[in-house]
Amino acid sequence: MLEQALDADAQPVDHLCYLTKTPDGKVLKSTTMFLRGKHGKVTAILGINYDVSGLLLAEGALRELTATAETERGEPQKIVNVNDLLEDLIEQSVALVGKPAALMNKEDKMRAIGFLNQSGAFLVTKSGDKIAKYFGISKYTLYSYIDKQEGKHNGKD
């Protein structure tokens, strides 16, 4: 950069926020600006150097403390709201049957509820109430459908 300032024909460009290293190993965050006189000729160079060696060590230590296998692969995992999860499972059960709950017959509802049971939907607190309401059936009917589904899987039917 000094060579650019000494060359009368050169039009040196300011360099902002770059890293440099001193002979003793310190890392500096540097900025170099060329100050010009009335005719545009460089008359002075302003250099600002800030030792960031300690900050880089701290950054490495913090990265090591917060690093996980997931952070190396990309974004952190999203925290899932169980109510949203239940709604997603209900939507999947409807898609599985291929028609809206209002048009489902008993077998369709049993199939959808079987899917929900296998997917763990009933592990969510108060899910039985929500699912029974969604399919327009009583909780008694809901649990009888689950019992029938489990009876088929256990060879009781």
DASUL-V102822 format. One record per run of one state. SS is the DSSP state (~ for helix, > for strand, _ for the rest). FROM is the first residue (numbers start at 1). TO is the last residue. Records with the same first field share a line. If there is no record, write none. Layout:
BEGIN
SS->FROM-TO  FROM-TO
END
This chain:
BEGIN
_->1-1  7-14  22-26  37-41  52-52  67-68  74-81  98-100  104-105  119-120  124-126  136-138  154-157
~->2-6  53-66  69-73  82-97  101-103  106-118  121-123  127-135  139-153
>->15-21  27-36  42-51
END
